[in-house]
Amino acid sequence: MKFIKLTAISAAVLASTAALAADPVIVVDDNAAVAYEVEPVAVAYQAEPASYAYDANAGVVSNTTGAVVGGTKGFFSKVVNPASVSAEVGTLGYGANIGWSLNEKTELQAGWAGGDVADLFGGDFDANDINYDVDSDFSNPYLGVQLRPTGNWFTMGAGIIVPDNDIDVRANPEGSGDDAYYSVNGEEYLLSDVGALEGTIEHRNKLAPYLTVGFRPNITNNFGLFGEVGAAYMGKTTATINRVAGNTNPDAELVADQAEKDLEDKDWLEWFPIVKLGATYRF
């Protein structure tokens, strides 16, 4: 009997070991041999994630590597591949812009417009009693947002212009020949005594905010037209009138100083009108 019990214990140990191999185990009890087949035990192992971000709300740890890489890739894809390019002409000059769509109603724009556009404003203006001819060389890089608030052709724009506009002015005397003169504060000063009045005016704002409204109809799936009207606040002006070298007539300095004051009081194009037309190609 003792032999049988020892045999049973040994068989149990063997059975535990053999369970992993799924081999039959024989147990002897009361001289009867019985064969049992033990099912193998399955063990599952789970690989550790590569990186972790703890979610305090869910109380779980999740892998975020794919989301970060995918989001970065999507961002650079938008930057490298813009939604549209446009050509424009208007009061800011001749230029172009590139647009990136943030969503179906919002587009970020970066562009430039410039050149000689003085003729668009008539090419001359009056400051007090003196008429001035204008020559210009505009450079207006800008960054803005174009919105479609109602989801159709109607648009609203806002942004910042970084103006670098050269504006040259030249006074036109009245009369002709030896009788040509400038009229300043009701007094007449001969051109021969004063000399030519030429100089520059410059807007003081280094950053000029702007607002526009417009329309942007699509002609085809890729091509469209647009028009905008609005204004940019360029700020007050600083005027400089050059004195004629060698002219010692005291009237020359008096007239030049008054001309500068009149030009600055005029604040020519302080609120700079924006009118533009253009065409757009969408990718």
PyRosetta script that sets phi, psi and omega in degrees:
from pyrosetta import init, pose_from_sequence

init()
pose = pose_from_sequence("MKFIKLTAISAAVLASTAALAADPVIVVDDNAAVAYEVEPVAVAYQAEPASYAYDANAGVVSNTTGAVVGGTKGFFSKVVNPASVSAEVGTLGYGANIGWSLNEKTELQAGWAGGDVADLFGGDFDANDINYDVDSDFSNPYLGVQLRPTGNWFTMGAGIIVPDNDIDVRANPEGSGDDAYYSVNGEEYLLSDVGALEGTIEHRNKLAPYLTVGFRPNITNNFGLFGEVGAAYMGKTTATINRVAGNTNPDAELVADQAEKDLEDKDWLEWFPIVKLGATYRF")
pose.set_psi(1, -42.6)
pose.set_omega(1, 177.8)
pose.set_phi(2, -60.3)
pose.set_psi(2, -38.1)
pose.set_omega(2, 177.6)
pose.set_phi(3, -62.7)
pose.set_psi(3, -38.8)
pose.set_omega(3, -177.5)
pose.set_phi(4, -67.4)
pose.set_psi(4, -41.2)
pose.set_omega(4, -179.8)
pose.set_phi(5, -63.8)
pose.set_psi(5, -43.4)
pose.set_omega(5, 177.5)
pose.set_phi(6, -61.1)
pose.set_psi(6, -39.9)
pose.set_omega(6, 179.4)
pose.set_phi(7, -63.6)
pose.set_psi(7, -38.3)
pose.set_omega(7, -179.3)
pose.set_phi(8, -66.8)
pose.set_psi(8, -43.2)
pose.set_omega(8, 178.8)
pose.set_phi(9, -62.0)
pose.set_psi(9, -44.5)
pose.set_omega(9, 178.8)
pose.set_phi(10, -61.5)
pose.set_psi(10, -39.3)
pose.set_omega(10, -179.7)
pose.set_phi(11, -65.4)
pose.set_psi(11, -37.4)
pose.set_omega(11, 179.1)
pose.set_phi(12, -63.7)
pose.set_psi(12, -42.1)
pose.set_omega(12, 177.0)
pose.set_phi(13, -62.0)
pose.set_psi(13, -45.1)
pose.set_omega(13, 178.2)
pose.set_phi(14, -61.5)
pose.set_psi(14, -36.5)
pose.set_omega(14, -179.4)
pose.set_phi(15, -64.5)
pose.set_psi(15, -40.8)
pose.set_omega(15, 179.7)
pose.set_phi(16, -63.2)
pose.set_psi(16, -40.2)
pose.set_omega(16, 179.8)
pose.set_phi(17, -70.8)
pose.set_psi(17, -40.5)
pose.set_omega(17, -175.9)
pose.set_phi(18, -76.0)
pose.set_psi(18, -12.8)
pose.set_omega(18, -178.3)
pose.set_phi(19, -59.3)
pose.set_psi(19, -33.1)
pose.set_omega(19, -179.6)
pose.set_phi(20, -68.4)
pose.set_psi(20, -29.9)
pose.set_omega(20, -179.3)
pose.set_phi(21, -93.7)
pose.set_psi(21, -3.9)
pose.set_omega(21, 178.7)
pose.set_phi(22, 59.5)
pose.set_psi(22, 29.9)
pose.set_omega(22, 176.5)
pose.set_phi(23, -88.9)
pose.set_psi(23, 147.3)
pose.set_omega(23, 178.1)
pose.set_phi(24, -63.7)
pose.set_psi(24, 147.3)
pose.set_omega(24, 178.4)
pose.set_phi(25, -120.0)
pose.set_psi(25, 134.2)
pose.set_omega(25, -179.1)
pose.set_phi(26, -105.2)
pose.set_psi(26, 125.8)
pose.set_omega(26, 178.1)
pose.set_phi(27, -115.6)
pose.set_psi(27, 130.2)
pose.set_omega(27, -178.7)
pose.set_phi(28, -104.0)
pose.set_psi(28, 122.7)
pose.set_omega(28, 179.6)
pose.set_phi(29, -139.9)
pose.set_psi(29, 122.2)
pose.set_omega(29, -178.0)
pose.set_phi(30, 54.8)
pose.set_psi(30, 46.5)
pose.set_omega(30, 176.3)
pose.set_phi(31, 65.1)
pose.set_psi(31, 11.6)
pose.set_omega(31, 178.6)
pose.set_phi(32, -110.3)
pose.set_psi(32, 130.0)
pose.set_omega(32, -179.7)
pose.set_phi(33, -96.6)
pose.set_psi(33, 122.5)
pose.set_omega(33, 179.7)
pose.set_phi(34, -123.4)
pose.set_psi(34, 134.1)
pose.set_omega(34, -178.9)
pose.set_phi(35, -100.1)
pose.set_psi(35, 126.9)
pose.set_omega(35, 176.8)
pose.set_phi(36, -116.7)
pose.set_psi(36, 139.4)
pose.set_omega(36, 176.3)
pose.set_phi(37, -107.9)
pose.set_psi(37, 119.7)
pose.set_omega(37, -176.3)
pose.set_phi(38, -93.9)
pose.set_psi(38, 131.3)
pose.set_omega(38, 179.6)
pose.set_phi(39, -70.9)
pose.set_psi(39, 139.2)
pose.set_omega(39, 178.1)
pose.set_phi(40, -67.8)
pose.set_psi(40, 150.2)
pose.set_omega(40, 178.7)
pose.set_phi(41, -95.1)
pose.set_psi(41, 127.4)
pose.set_omega(41, -179.8)
pose.set_phi(42, -92.8)
pose.set_psi(42, 132.0)
pose.set_omega(42, 179.1)
pose.set_phi(43, -118.6)
pose.set_psi(43, 126.9)
pose.set_omega(43, -178.6)
pose.set_phi(44, -105.7)
pose.set_psi(44, 136.1)
pose.set_omega(44, 177.3)
pose.set_phi(45, -117.1)
pose.set_psi(45, 138.0)
pose.set_omega(45, -179.8)
pose.set_phi(46, -115.0)
pose.set_psi(46, 126.7)
pose.set_omega(46, -179.0)
pose.set_phi(47, -69.4)
pose.set_psi(47, 144.8)
pose.set_omega(47, 178.8)
pose.set_phi(48, -73.8)
pose.set_psi(48, 138.1)
pose.set_omega(48, 175.6)
pose.set_phi(49, -65.6)
pose.set_psi(49, 158.9)
pose.set_omega(49, -175.3)
pose.set_phi(50, -74.2)
pose.set_psi(50, -38.4)
pose.set_omega(50, 179.4)
pose.set_phi(51, -145.3)
pose.set_psi(51, 161.2)
pose.set_omega(51, -170.5)
pose.set_phi(52, -132.6)
pose.set_psi(52, 148.6)
pose.set_omega(52, 170.1)
pose.set_phi(53, -140.5)
pose.set_psi(53, 119.0)
pose.set_omega(53, -176.3)
pose.set_phi(54, -80.5)
pose.set_psi(54, 127.4)
pose.set_omega(54, 177.5)
pose.set_phi(55, -97.6)
pose.set_psi(55, 107.6)
pose.set_omega(55, -175.7)
pose.set_phi(56, -66.1)
pose.set_psi(56, -30.5)
pose.set_omega(56, -178.6)
pose.set_phi(57, -75.1)
pose.set_psi(57, -44.1)
pose.set_omega(57, -178.2)
pose.set_phi(58, -85.7)
pose.set_psi(58, -20.1)
pose.set_omega(58, -178.9)
pose.set_phi(59, 69.6)
pose.set_psi(59, 31.0)
pose.set_omega(59, -178.6)
pose.set_phi(60, -129.5)
pose.set_psi(60, 166.2)
pose.set_omega(60, 174.8)
pose.set_phi(61, -112.0)
pose.set_psi(61, 130.2)
pose.set_omega(61, -177.8)
pose.set_phi(62, -131.9)
pose.set_psi(62, 157.2)
pose.set_omega(62, 180.0)
pose.set_phi(63, -85.4)
pose.set_psi(63, 122.7)
pose.set_omega(63, -177.2)
pose.set_phi(64, -114.2)
pose.set_psi(64, 6.4)
pose.set_omega(64, -177.6)
pose.set_phi(65, -59.0)
pose.set_psi(65, -44.0)
pose.set_omega(65, -178.2)
pose.set_phi(66, -63.4)
pose.set_psi(66, -40.1)
pose.set_omega(66, -179.2)
pose.set_phi(67, -66.0)
pose.set_psi(67, -42.8)
pose.set_omega(67, -179.3)
pose.set_phi(68, -65.0)
pose.set_psi(68, -48.2)
pose.set_omega(68, -179.5)
pose.set_phi(69, -63.7)
pose.set_psi(69, -42.1)
pose.set_omega(69, -179.6)
pose.set_phi(70, -65.2)
pose.set_psi(70, -41.1)
pose.set_omega(70, 179.2)
pose.set_phi(71, -65.7)
pose.set_psi(71, -41.5)
pose.set_omega(71, 178.3)
pose.set_phi(72, -63.9)
pose.set_psi(72, -42.0)
pose.set_omega(72, 179.3)
pose.set_phi(73, -63.1)
pose.set_psi(73, -40.5)
pose.set_omega(73, 179.0)
pose.set_phi(74, -65.4)
pose.set_psi(74, -39.0)
pose.set_omega(74, 178.9)
pose.set_phi(75, -62.2)
pose.set_psi(75, -50.5)
pose.set_omega(75, -179.0)
pose.set_phi(76, -66.2)
pose.set_psi(76, -30.2)
pose.set_omega(76, 177.2)
pose.set_phi(77, -63.8)
pose.set_psi(77, -40.4)
pose.set_omega(77, 178.6)
pose.set_phi(78, -67.5)
pose.set_psi(78, -39.1)
pose.set_omega(78, -178.9)
pose.set_phi(79, -67.3)
pose.set_psi(79, -45.9)
pose.set_omega(79, -177.2)
pose.set_phi(80, -73.2)
pose.set_psi(80, -30.1)
pose.set_omega(80, -176.9)
pose.set_phi(81, -117.0)
pose.set_psi(81, 89.2)
pose.set_omega(81, -178.0)
pose.set_phi(82, -67.2)
pose.set_psi(82, 163.5)
pose.set_omega(82, -179.6)
pose.set_phi(83, -82.7)
pose.set_psi(83, -27.7)
pose.set_omega(83, -175.5)
pose.set_phi(84, -159.6)
pose.set_psi(84, 160.2)
pose.set_omega(84, 169.6)
pose.set_phi(85, -132.1)
pose.set_psi(85, 144.2)
pose.set_omega(85, -176.0)
pose.set_phi(86, -135.9)
pose.set_psi(86, 149.7)
pose.set_omega(86, 171.2)
pose.set_phi(87, -113.3)
pose.set_psi(87, 142.6)
pose.set_omega(87, -174.3)
pose.set_phi(88, -143.4)
pose.set_psi(88, 157.8)
pose.set_omega(88, 172.3)
pose.set_phi(89, -143.7)
pose.set_psi(89, 138.5)
pose.set_omega(89, -179.2)
pose.set_phi(90, -179.2)
pose.set_psi(90, -161.1)
pose.set_omega(90, -175.4)
pose.set_phi(91, -68.9)
pose.set_psi(91, -23.3)
pose.set_omega(91, 175.6)
pose.set_phi(92, -80.2)
pose.set_psi(92, -13.4)
pose.set_omega(92, -179.8)
pose.set_phi(93, 125.6)
pose.set_psi(93, -166.3)
pose.set_omega(93, 178.5)
pose.set_phi(94, -101.4)
pose.set_psi(94, 135.7)
pose.set_omega(94, -176.3)
pose.set_phi(95, -170.7)
pose.set_psi(95, -160.1)
pose.set_omega(95, -177.2)
pose.set_phi(96, -155.9)
pose.set_psi(96, 162.8)
pose.set_omega(96, 175.0)
pose.set_phi(97, -146.2)
pose.set_psi(97, 161.5)
pose.set_omega(97, 176.4)
pose.set_phi(98, -118.2)
pose.set_psi(98, 138.9)
pose.set_omega(98, -178.9)
pose.set_phi(99, -121.1)
pose.set_psi(99, 142.0)
pose.set_omega(99, 174.7)
pose.set_phi(100, -121.3)
pose.set_psi(100, 122.2)
pose.set_omega(100, -179.2)
pose.set_phi(101, -78.1)
pose.set_psi(101, 122.3)
pose.set_omega(101, 174.3)
pose.set_phi(102, -86.4)
pose.set_psi(102, -35.7)
pose.set_omega(102, 171.7)
pose.set_phi(103, -159.5)
pose.set_psi(103, -172.6)
pose.set_omega(103, -173.7)
pose.set_phi(104, -68.2)
pose.set_psi(104, -14.9)
pose.set_omega(104, -178.9)
pose.set_phi(105, -115.5)
pose.set_psi(105, -2.8)
pose.set_omega(105, -173.4)
pose.set_phi(106, -132.7)
pose.set_psi(106, 131.8)
pose.set_omega(106, 178.8)
pose.set_phi(107, -135.4)
pose.set_psi(107, 131.4)
pose.set_omega(107, 175.1)
pose.set_phi(108, -89.6)
pose.set_psi(108, 134.0)
pose.set_omega(108, -177.4)
pose.set_phi(109, -125.0)
pose.set_psi(109, 143.0)
pose.set_omega(109, 171.9)
pose.set_phi(110, -133.2)
pose.set_psi(110, 129.3)
pose.set_omega(110, -175.6)
pose.set_phi(111, -155.3)
pose.set_psi(111, -177.6)
pose.set_omega(111, 179.2)
pose.set_phi(112, -147.9)
pose.set_psi(112, 141.9)
pose.set_omega(112, 174.2)
pose.set_phi(113, -143.0)
pose.set_psi(113, 141.4)
pose.set_omega(113, -178.5)
pose.set_phi(114, -174.0)
pose.set_psi(114, -167.1)
pose.set_omega(114, -177.4)
pose.set_phi(115, 109.7)
pose.set_psi(115, -172.5)
pose.set_omega(115, 179.7)
pose.set_phi(116, -89.7)
pose.set_psi(116, 106.3)
pose.set_omega(116, -177.6)
pose.set_phi(117, -120.3)
pose.set_psi(117, 15.9)
pose.set_omega(117, -177.6)
pose.set_phi(118, -58.6)
pose.set_psi(118, -33.8)
pose.set_omega(118, -178.5)
pose.set_phi(119, -64.1)
pose.set_psi(119, -23.7)
pose.set_omega(119, 178.1)
pose.set_phi(120, -66.0)
pose.set_psi(120, -21.6)
pose.set_omega(120, 179.4)
pose.set_phi(121, -105.6)
pose.set_psi(121, 16.6)
pose.set_omega(121, 178.4)
pose.set_phi(122, 96.3)
pose.set_psi(122, -16.4)
pose.set_omega(122, 176.9)
pose.set_phi(123, 81.0)
pose.set_psi(123, -1.9)
pose.set_omega(123, 177.7)
pose.set_phi(124, -158.3)
pose.set_psi(124, 165.6)
pose.set_omega(124, 174.9)
pose.set_phi(125, -158.4)
pose.set_psi(125, 165.7)
pose.set_omega(125, 179.8)
pose.set_phi(126, -107.3)
pose.set_psi(126, 137.0)
pose.set_omega(126, 171.8)
pose.set_phi(127, -127.2)
pose.set_psi(127, 110.8)
pose.set_omega(127, -172.3)
pose.set_phi(128, 60.2)
pose.set_psi(128, -121.2)
pose.set_omega(128, -176.4)
pose.set_phi(129, -101.5)
pose.set_psi(129, 7.4)
pose.set_omega(129, -175.8)
pose.set_phi(130, -113.2)
pose.set_psi(130, 135.4)
pose.set_omega(130, 175.9)
pose.set_phi(131, -95.0)
pose.set_psi(131, 137.4)
pose.set_omega(131, -177.6)
pose.set_phi(132, -122.9)
pose.set_psi(132, 134.1)
pose.set_omega(132, 168.0)
pose.set_phi(133, -83.1)
pose.set_psi(133, 149.4)
pose.set_omega(133, -175.5)
pose.set_phi(134, -126.2)
pose.set_psi(134, 132.9)
pose.set_omega(134, 167.2)
pose.set_phi(135, -120.4)
pose.set_psi(135, 142.8)
pose.set_omega(135, -176.0)
pose.set_phi(136, -138.2)
pose.set_psi(136, 153.4)
pose.set_omega(136, 171.4)
pose.set_phi(137, -137.8)
pose.set_psi(137, 98.2)
pose.set_omega(137, -173.0)
pose.set_phi(138, -91.5)
pose.set_psi(138, 147.5)
pose.set_omega(138, 169.1)
pose.set_phi(139, -143.8)
pose.set_psi(139, 111.9)
pose.set_omega(139, -173.6)
pose.set_phi(140, -131.8)
pose.set_psi(140, 78.9)
pose.set_omega(140, 170.6)
pose.set_phi(141, -69.3)
pose.set_psi(141, 146.1)
pose.set_omega(141, -177.9)
pose.set_phi(142, -147.7)
pose.set_psi(142, 157.8)
pose.set_omega(142, 176.6)
pose.set_phi(143, -135.9)
pose.set_psi(143, 128.6)
pose.set_omega(143, -176.0)
pose.set_phi(144, -154.8)
pose.set_psi(144, 179.3)
pose.set_omega(144, 178.3)
pose.set_phi(145, -123.0)
pose.set_psi(145, 132.7)
pose.set_omega(145, 177.2)
pose.set_phi(146, -109.4)
pose.set_psi(146, 123.4)
pose.set_omega(146, -176.3)
pose.set_phi(147, -113.7)
pose.set_psi(147, 146.0)
pose.set_omega(147, 169.7)
pose.set_phi(148, -116.8)
pose.set_psi(148, 82.1)
pose.set_omega(148, -171.7)
pose.set_phi(149, -62.7)
pose.set_psi(149, -29.1)
pose.set_omega(149, -179.8)
pose.set_phi(150, -104.6)
pose.set_psi(150, 4.0)
pose.set_omega(150, 176.5)
pose.set_phi(151, 74.6)
pose.set_psi(151, 14.6)
pose.set_omega(151, 178.8)
pose.set_phi(152, -124.4)
pose.set_psi(152, -146.6)
pose.set_omega(152, -175.1)
pose.set_phi(153, -71.1)
pose.set_psi(153, -25.8)
pose.set_omega(153, -175.4)
pose.set_phi(154, -68.0)
pose.set_psi(154, 133.6)
pose.set_omega(154, -178.8)
pose.set_phi(155, -131.2)
pose.set_psi(155, 156.6)
pose.set_omega(155, 172.1)
pose.set_phi(156, -132.8)
pose.set_psi(156, 136.8)
pose.set_omega(156, -178.2)
pose.set_phi(157, -126.4)
pose.set_psi(157, 149.6)
pose.set_omega(157, 176.6)
pose.set_phi(158, -151.8)
pose.set_psi(158, 149.2)
pose.set_omega(158, 179.5)
pose.set_phi(159, 174.9)
pose.set_psi(159, -160.8)
pose.set_omega(159, -176.7)
pose.set_phi(160, -130.3)
pose.set_psi(160, 133.9)
pose.set_omega(160, 173.0)
pose.set_phi(161, -105.6)
pose.set_psi(161, 142.2)
pose.set_omega(161, 174.7)
pose.set_phi(162, -110.0)
pose.set_psi(162, 85.2)
pose.set_omega(162, -171.0)
pose.set_phi(163, -74.1)
pose.set_psi(163, 138.3)
pose.set_omega(163, 172.6)
pose.set_phi(164, -139.9)
pose.set_psi(164, 72.2)
pose.set_omega(164, -170.3)
pose.set_phi(165, -108.9)
pose.set_psi(165, 122.5)
pose.set_omega(165, 174.9)
pose.set_phi(166, -91.2)
pose.set_psi(166, 122.2)
pose.set_omega(166, -179.5)
pose.set_phi(167, -125.3)
pose.set_psi(167, 112.8)
pose.set_omega(167, 178.8)
pose.set_phi(168, -100.9)
pose.set_psi(168, 137.7)
pose.set_omega(168, -180.0)
pose.set_phi(169, -125.3)
pose.set_psi(169, 150.6)
pose.set_omega(169, 179.0)
pose.set_phi(170, -142.3)
pose.set_psi(170, 123.3)
pose.set_omega(170, -176.9)
pose.set_phi(171, -74.8)
pose.set_psi(171, 140.3)
pose.set_omega(171, 176.8)
pose.set_phi(172, -102.8)
pose.set_psi(172, 114.5)
pose.set_omega(172, 178.7)
pose.set_phi(173, -71.9)
pose.set_psi(173, 158.6)
pose.set_omega(173, 174.5)
pose.set_phi(174, -91.3)
pose.set_psi(174, 157.0)
pose.set_omega(174, -178.0)
pose.set_phi(175, 76.1)
pose.set_psi(175, -166.0)
pose.set_omega(175, -177.9)
pose.set_phi(176, -152.2)
pose.set_psi(176, 162.6)
pose.set_omega(176, 176.6)
pose.set_phi(177, 61.7)
pose.set_psi(177, -141.3)
pose.set_omega(177, -178.7)
pose.set_phi(178, -69.2)
pose.set_psi(178, -14.7)
pose.set_omega(178, -178.3)
pose.set_phi(179, -95.0)
pose.set_psi(179, 2.7)
pose.set_omega(179, -179.8)
pose.set_phi(180, -64.1)
pose.set_psi(180, 140.6)
pose.set_omega(180, -176.2)
pose.set_phi(181, -151.6)
pose.set_psi(181, 164.2)
pose.set_omega(181, 170.7)
pose.set_phi(182, -108.9)
pose.set_psi(182, 140.1)
pose.set_omega(182, 176.6)
pose.set_phi(183, -102.7)
pose.set_psi(183, 114.4)
pose.set_omega(183, -177.0)
pose.set_phi(184, -128.3)
pose.set_psi(184, 120.3)
pose.set_omega(184, 179.9)
pose.set_phi(185, 51.6)
pose.set_psi(185, 39.4)
pose.set_omega(185, 177.9)
pose.set_phi(186, 81.8)
pose.set_psi(186, -2.0)
pose.set_omega(186, 178.8)
pose.set_phi(187, -105.8)
pose.set_psi(187, 148.0)
pose.set_omega(187, 179.1)
pose.set_phi(188, -104.9)
pose.set_psi(188, 130.3)
pose.set_omega(188, 179.5)
pose.set_phi(189, -124.0)
pose.set_psi(189, 123.7)
pose.set_omega(189, -176.9)
pose.set_phi(190, -64.8)
pose.set_psi(190, 140.3)
pose.set_omega(190, 177.0)
pose.set_phi(191, -59.5)
pose.set_psi(191, -36.0)
pose.set_omega(191, -179.1)
pose.set_phi(192, -66.0)
pose.set_psi(192, -27.1)
pose.set_omega(192, 178.5)
pose.set_phi(193, -86.1)
pose.set_psi(193, -34.1)
pose.set_omega(193, -173.1)
pose.set_phi(194, -94.0)
pose.set_psi(194, -38.4)
pose.set_omega(194, -173.4)
pose.set_phi(195, 87.8)
pose.set_psi(195, 175.4)
pose.set_omega(195, -178.2)
pose.set_phi(196, -68.8)
pose.set_psi(196, 139.8)
pose.set_omega(196, 175.7)
pose.set_phi(197, -102.6)
pose.set_psi(197, 105.1)
pose.set_omega(197, 179.9)
pose.set_phi(198, -133.5)
pose.set_psi(198, 147.9)
pose.set_omega(198, 178.9)
pose.set_phi(199, -178.5)
pose.set_psi(199, -155.8)
pose.set_omega(199, -176.6)
pose.set_phi(200, -136.1)
pose.set_psi(200, 156.2)
pose.set_omega(200, 168.0)
pose.set_phi(201, -128.8)
pose.set_psi(201, 147.0)
pose.set_omega(201, -176.2)
pose.set_phi(202, -140.2)
pose.set_psi(202, 133.3)
pose.set_omega(202, 174.8)
pose.set_phi(203, -73.8)
pose.set_psi(203, 143.0)
pose.set_omega(203, -172.0)
pose.set_phi(204, -82.9)
pose.set_psi(204, -24.8)
pose.set_omega(204, -177.8)
pose.set_phi(205, -69.2)
pose.set_psi(205, 127.8)
pose.set_omega(205, 173.9)
pose.set_phi(206, -86.7)
pose.set_psi(206, -22.7)
pose.set_omega(206, 172.8)
pose.set_phi(207, -128.1)
pose.set_psi(207, 128.6)
pose.set_omega(207, -176.1)
pose.set_phi(208, -119.9)
pose.set_psi(208, 109.6)
pose.set_omega(208, 177.0)
pose.set_phi(209, -70.7)
pose.set_psi(209, 148.2)
pose.set_omega(209, -180.0)
pose.set_phi(210, -139.4)
pose.set_psi(210, 156.6)
pose.set_omega(210, 174.4)
pose.set_phi(211, -135.9)
pose.set_psi(211, 141.7)
pose.set_omega(211, 177.9)
pose.set_phi(212, -141.6)
pose.set_psi(212, 159.1)
pose.set_omega(212, 166.2)
pose.set_phi(213, -129.2)
pose.set_psi(213, 154.4)
pose.set_omega(213, -177.8)
pose.set_phi(214, -171.6)
pose.set_psi(214, -163.8)
pose.set_omega(214, 178.1)
pose.set_phi(215, -140.1)
pose.set_psi(215, 147.9)
pose.set_omega(215, -179.2)
pose.set_phi(216, -141.1)
pose.set_psi(216, 77.3)
pose.set_omega(216, 177.4)
pose.set_phi(217, -77.3)
pose.set_psi(217, 145.7)
pose.set_omega(217, 174.4)
pose.set_phi(218, -92.8)
pose.set_psi(218, 128.2)
pose.set_omega(218, 178.9)
pose.set_phi(219, -86.6)
pose.set_psi(219, -44.0)
pose.set_omega(219, 174.7)
pose.set_phi(220, -131.9)
pose.set_psi(220, -172.3)
pose.set_omega(220, 177.8)
pose.set_phi(221, -62.9)
pose.set_psi(221, -28.1)
pose.set_omega(221, -175.8)
pose.set_phi(222, -110.8)
pose.set_psi(222, -31.3)
pose.set_omega(222, -174.0)
pose.set_phi(223, -103.3)
pose.set_psi(223, 145.6)
pose.set_omega(223, 175.8)
pose.set_phi(224, -152.4)
pose.set_psi(224, 168.1)
pose.set_omega(224, 177.4)
pose.set_phi(225, -118.7)
pose.set_psi(225, 162.8)
pose.set_omega(225, 175.6)
pose.set_phi(226, -153.2)
pose.set_psi(226, 155.9)
pose.set_omega(226, 173.8)
pose.set_phi(227, -143.9)
pose.set_psi(227, 144.9)
pose.set_omega(227, -178.3)
pose.set_phi(228, -142.3)
pose.set_psi(228, 146.9)
pose.set_omega(228, 171.1)
pose.set_phi(229, -134.3)
pose.set_psi(229, 148.3)
pose.set_omega(229, -179.6)
pose.set_phi(230, 173.5)
pose.set_psi(230, -153.2)
pose.set_omega(230, -179.0)
pose.set_phi(231, -157.2)
pose.set_psi(231, 153.2)
pose.set_omega(231, 173.9)
pose.set_phi(232, -122.2)
pose.set_psi(232, 139.4)
pose.set_omega(232, 178.8)
pose.set_phi(233, -89.8)
pose.set_psi(233, 101.6)
pose.set_omega(233, -179.0)
pose.set_phi(234, -85.1)
pose.set_psi(234, -16.5)
pose.set_omega(234, 179.2)
pose.set_phi(235, 90.7)
pose.set_psi(235, 179.0)
pose.set_omega(235, 179.2)
pose.set_phi(236, -70.8)
pose.set_psi(236, 170.6)
pose.set_omega(236, -174.9)
pose.set_phi(237, -112.2)
pose.set_psi(237, 154.2)
pose.set_omega(237, 170.5)
pose.set_phi(238, -115.2)
pose.set_psi(238, 125.8)
pose.set_omega(238, -176.9)
pose.set_phi(239, -110.5)
pose.set_psi(239, 145.3)
pose.set_omega(239, 176.2)
pose.set_phi(240, -134.7)
pose.set_psi(240, 120.0)
pose.set_omega(240, 176.1)
pose.set_phi(241, -109.7)
pose.set_psi(241, 124.0)
pose.set_omega(241, -177.1)
pose.set_phi(242, -78.3)
pose.set_psi(242, 134.2)
pose.set_omega(242, 175.4)
pose.set_phi(243, -82.8)
pose.set_psi(243, 144.9)
pose.set_omega(243, 177.9)
pose.set_phi(244, -74.1)
pose.set_psi(244, 125.0)
pose.set_omega(244, -178.0)
pose.set_phi(245, -60.9)
pose.set_psi(245, 135.2)
pose.set_omega(245, 176.3)
pose.set_phi(246, 86.3)
pose.set_psi(246, -8.0)
pose.set_omega(246, -179.9)
pose.set_phi(247, -84.0)
pose.set_psi(247, 110.2)
pose.set_omega(247, -177.1)
pose.set_phi(248, -98.3)
pose.set_psi(248, 2.7)
pose.set_omega(248, 179.2)
pose.set_phi(249, -64.2)
pose.set_psi(249, 124.3)
pose.set_omega(249, -178.9)
pose.set_phi(250, -60.4)
pose.set_psi(250, -23.8)
pose.set_omega(250, 179.0)
pose.set_phi(251, -66.7)
pose.set_psi(251, -28.5)
pose.set_omega(251, -177.6)
pose.set_phi(252, -62.5)
pose.set_psi(252, -46.3)
pose.set_omega(252, -179.7)
pose.set_phi(253, -68.5)
pose.set_psi(253, -39.3)
pose.set_omega(253, 180.0)
pose.set_phi(254, -61.4)
pose.set_psi(254, -47.1)
pose.set_omega(254, -177.9)
pose.set_phi(255, -67.9)
pose.set_psi(255, -40.1)
pose.set_omega(255, 180.0)
pose.set_phi(256, -64.0)
pose.set_psi(256, -43.8)
pose.set_omega(256, 178.8)
pose.set_phi(257, -62.6)
pose.set_psi(257, -41.4)
pose.set_omega(257, -179.7)
pose.set_phi(258, -68.7)
pose.set_psi(258, -35.4)
pose.set_omega(258, 178.1)
pose.set_phi(259, -63.5)
pose.set_psi(259, -41.4)
pose.set_omega(259, 177.5)
pose.set_phi(260, -61.6)
pose.set_psi(260, -44.2)
pose.set_omega(260, -179.8)
pose.set_phi(261, -62.5)
pose.set_psi(261, -42.9)
pose.set_omega(261, -179.3)
pose.set_phi(262, -65.0)
pose.set_psi(262, -38.9)
pose.set_omega(262, 179.3)
pose.set_phi(263, -65.8)
pose.set_psi(263, -41.2)
pose.set_omega(263, -179.9)
pose.set_phi(264, -70.1)
pose.set_psi(264, -35.8)
pose.set_omega(264, 176.2)
pose.set_phi(265, -66.7)
pose.set_psi(265, -30.5)
pose.set_omega(265, 179.8)
pose.set_phi(266, -64.6)
pose.set_psi(266, -33.5)
pose.set_omega(266, -177.1)
pose.set_phi(267, 47.9)
pose.set_psi(267, 55.8)
pose.set_omega(267, -176.6)
pose.set_phi(268, -59.4)
pose.set_psi(268, 121.7)
pose.set_omega(268, 178.1)
pose.set_phi(269, 58.5)
pose.set_psi(269, 38.1)
pose.set_omega(269, 174.3)
pose.set_phi(270, -57.7)
pose.set_psi(270, -49.3)
pose.set_omega(270, 168.9)
pose.set_phi(271, -94.9)
pose.set_psi(271, 98.0)
pose.set_omega(271, -172.2)
pose.set_phi(272, -77.9)
pose.set_psi(272, 120.5)
pose.set_omega(272, -179.3)
pose.set_phi(273, -70.8)
pose.set_psi(273, 138.7)
pose.set_omega(273, 176.5)
pose.set_phi(274, -113.2)
pose.set_psi(274, 117.6)
pose.set_omega(274, 172.6)
pose.set_phi(275, -134.8)
pose.set_psi(275, 123.7)
pose.set_omega(275, -179.0)
pose.set_phi(276, -145.9)
pose.set_psi(276, 149.7)
pose.set_omega(276, 173.9)
pose.set_phi(277, -127.8)
pose.set_psi(277, 151.3)
pose.set_omega(277, -179.9)
pose.set_phi(278, -170.3)
pose.set_psi(278, -179.2)
pose.set_omega(278, 178.7)
pose.set_phi(279, -130.9)
pose.set_psi(279, 148.2)
pose.set_omega(279, -175.6)
pose.set_phi(280, -127.2)
pose.set_psi(280, 138.7)
pose.set_omega(280, 170.3)
pose.set_phi(281, -113.8)
pose.set_psi(281, 125.2)
pose.set_omega(281, 179.8)
pose.set_phi(282, -105.4)
pose.set_psi(282, 136.5)
pose.set_omega(282, -178.1)
pose.set_phi(283, -83.0)
pose.dump_pdb("model.pdb")
